[in-house]
Amino acid sequence: MIQSEWKDELYKYMTGIIQNDNHKLLQINGMPDHVHVFFGMRPTQSLSDLMKKLKGESSAWINKRGFCQTKFSWQEGFGAFSYAPSQVPQVIRYIKNQEEHHRNKKFIEEYVELLNEFQVDYQRHFIFDPLF
């Protein structure tokens, strides 16, 4: 669980991973149970490879720093969506306002809405396990 005391450090660390692989971070923010990372991706790396690196290195960093009482690891999988340049300001605003947004909607509801909006076929048992 991502705690408010160290989330900014985590976001900076994750930003560094993305930028060191020559991608352009546009916005990062999240909640105790998930993180949204919005970035411009260069065609030098696959999305799966970047997410594997981002999740693996950030998990190791969290554990090395001793931020959690038990071993921290991200759940398997990730969701990725693309947006038109005209939508960038709206997506940045949405990510910046995660706390406000999630007062009314749980992550799992949000994720299913995104899957439906983007017309992604899915099976419920493959969706992330809710933590709250």
Buried (B, 14 or more C-beta within 10 A) or exposed (E): EBEEEBBEEBBEBBBBBBEEBEBEBBBBBBBBBBBBBBBEBEEEEEEEEBBEBBBEBBBEBBBEEEBBEEEBEBEEEBBEEEEEEEEBEEBBEBBBEBEEBBEEEBBBEBBBEEBEEEEEEEEEEEBBEEEE
